[in-house]
């Protein structure tokens, strides 16, 4: 899919703000599905914490949602120039 799109794909959990992340396409909120062009269903997602979401505001990072990657690790990578 990434090759067909011409490069890397980046996405976060498929859920509306404040709603739990969907583990399967059937769990998607109807309001969200109505705003999408396509849902690619590869089966249920493995369990675990959802993605960490960070806003990059110039040189500042702001945690939007805590997830699988600790915010401190994101800050350390940014400080290291990664």
Secondary structure, 3 states (H helix, E strand, C coil): CHHHHCCCCCCCCCCCCCCCCCCCHHHCCHHHHCCCCCCCCCCCCCCCCCCCEEEEECCEEEEEECCCCCHHHHHHHHHCCC
